[in-house]
Structures are given as C-alpha cells and as structure tokens.
C-alpha cells in the first residue's frame, strides 16, 4: 500500500514538474511572438511623428494567460483525458441509439431560427432587437449561405477555390448596377445575379480544367483579385473606390419598408421602425440559405453529386469510370458561384451600398476557413462553424468591459483575427476533420451508415 502511494505521489510530482517546464517554455514563446505586436504599438503624435507606445502590462497578461493555460492543460486536462480514455477502452462497448435531439437536429434548428426574431422582439423590444437580428442573425446567415455554396466546390468536388468572393462581388454589383440604371426590382434581379455569377463560374472553370491542388488555388486566387481590380478601375460603370450607393431596398409583395402612408408600418398600424425591414431581411436570407441546403442535398443524391464526390476522391479513377470530368468541374463551379451570386445580391440589398473593399481576399479566406472548420461536405458542421466564428467576432464588439482591464484604448474587435487563428489551431488539433468529421455516403449497400472522417481522403468527410 505504501509503495502504491509512493508511486502515485512520484507520478504526480513528475507531472507537475513537466507542467511547470512547459508553462515556462510557453511563456517564453508567447513573449517572443507578441513582444512586437502587443508590447509595442506604433502611433503618431500631433506633429505626425512616429512614436512607440509601450504596453508591457498587456504583454504580461498575454504571457501569464498562456503560462497558466499550458500548466492547467498539462497538469490536469491531459491526465484527465488519458484516464477517461483508459476507462472507456476498458469498459464494454454499448451500442446506443441516436437521441431525439440528434435525429431531429436540423428540424429543431430551423424552428428555432424561424422563432428567433419574435423571441428577440419580445425580450428587447422592436428597436432593441435591431442589433440582435442584424448582427447576430443576418450576418451569420450570410456566411452560412456563402460557406454552403463554397462547400459544393471544395467539400463535394474537391476543387480548392481561394477566389470565391469574386462571385459574391459579381452578385452584389449585378444587383446594384442593374437596379440603379434600369430600376429593376430585387425579385427580378435575384435570379439574374445568380445566373451572371454562374456564368463567371463557368468562365473560371474552363482555364482550370487541367489544374488541381496548389495550382488551382493560385489561379482562383488570381481570379478573385482580377474581379476586385476591375471593380476598382472600371470607374465609368462601378464608380471605382467610391462604390455604388442608394441601392433600392427589397419589397414584400410590392410593400415598401419606408415612412410613406403605403409603407409596411403604416399599412399594418405599427410604429415606424427600421427593425421591421431587418426582420424581413432575416427571413429572406434564411429562405435563401435553406434553398442552398435543399439544392445541395438533392444534388448529392443525383448522378452529378456522386460524380462530384468521385472527382474529389480520385480524378483518374473518375475518368476511368467514364465520367466526364470537364462537365463535372464546370457544374460544380457554376452551382457554387450561383449561390455566391444570390448571397451577393442580398448583401447589396442589406447594405444599400457596395464597394470593392467589401470583397477582398480575406473574405474568401474566412469563408474557406468556415468550410474547413465545420467539416468539408457537412452542412450541419459548416453552419455550426459559421455561428461560432462569425457570432464570436460579433460578441467581441460587446466585450467593452475589457477596456477596464487592458486600458481605454483597447478595442476587442481588432483581435478577432488573432482569436480566429487560435480557434483554427485548436480545432484542427482537437478535431482534425472539422466539427462534424463524419458523413453519410450517397450510395450504400443494405444499410446506411455514417463514415468516419478518418476514412476519407484529406479530411473531406
């Protein structure tokens, strides 16, 4: 008994010592990484001279948090997970059926989204709901729709696209310009924007038919930059960096959301508020996102969807089966681009103003990161990733109490990309196949089963 206690104490001391060593190493690495980014801040004085502002307290906070976090992980979290894994391995395997929540997750989520605006209005009032419906509802759903559209190209067809924001821009400018010059309504221009974006998807698809992997990514990246530069320099049409303003709003069966006597609020006897228009836009983007999911699910079960998955797994084997890889790639690019165009036209309606600064490469990177983090090919995982990443970024804007800790000049939203990168690292270590690392194959024998992401090529599960 004494020997067991001695062994346990020795093991505990060894773990604590290792945790302290790794905490010190983590602190030194954090100090080296953030010394220039956090410890020193460049600024300008009243004479426009460059000065350095020292922020040693903020740097010390970063170092202390990283050291404490690493110590807790090594000393407590890792032994707990190891013990849990050992107990799980020793216990007999019990097959459990899916719970009601797991079986009906999609339906529950759709019902929750439909009820979201009324609940928010009941909690915060009509005017108080504006921020929650717009920033935490519409903004997230836009990225969900964009990520689902890119998922067709990247997750299903396996074509790495770094210029997806170009189709987003085509849809936005198509609606902005055609509505401004020709006075066409949103409901007429919505399919037009999708068709024009799909056309550009086919135009992009032809030059990259023989490319794959890194080479394909570089060409699509260049395509996105070409579209942005055209928008900047074709000033006669796009107005360059000034952008297009005064874009017409969408209407509900001809009913406008304005202060006129025929407006939505006056027609239904409601007090005038811009929140009604935002609630309408919420249901509009929700319908577009659900349309994207429905079409994606249906296409996956059709021959074209199975051809995309065959192309993703092995292009040579795909050719040997007699599948036309040219049309398969073009349909993937066109379909994904079409939904990007839909989202772009909605973005123009929501903002009322579009400019090239809204369609930079960073947008493509964020959308692709959402697809990867959620799990390529998984609609549910991508939606969860969009909620976590985009919603987390919006929550940072609300954390004003951090200014009392880090100083009045601290702006939490400026660190969103840092937190975004850390989240990507954590998720890729914890769940290398994404939030949802398994998927159901479209073709199965006798019994439908989900396949683990570890059995799929390059994490496309």
Secondary structure by P-SEA (a helix, b strand, c coil): caaaaaaaaaaaaaaaaaaaaaaaaaaaaaaaacccccccccccccccbbbbbbcaaaaaaaaaaaaaaaaaaaacaaaaaaaaaaaaaaccbbbbccccccccaaaaaaaaaaaaaaaaaaaccccccccccccccaaaaaaaaaaaaaaaacccccccccccaaaaaaaaaaaaaaaaacccccccaaaaaaaaaaaaaaaaaaaacccccaaaaaaaaaaaaaaaaaaacccccccccccccccbbbbccccccccccccccccccccccaaaaaaaaaaaaaaaaaaaaaaaaaaaacaaaaaaaaaaacaaaaaaacccaaaaaaaaaaaaaaaaaaaaaaaaaaacccccccccaaaaaaaaaaaaaaccccaaaaaaaaaaaaaaaaaaaaccccccccccccccccaaaaaaaaaaaaaaaacccccccbbbbcccccbbbbbcccccccccc
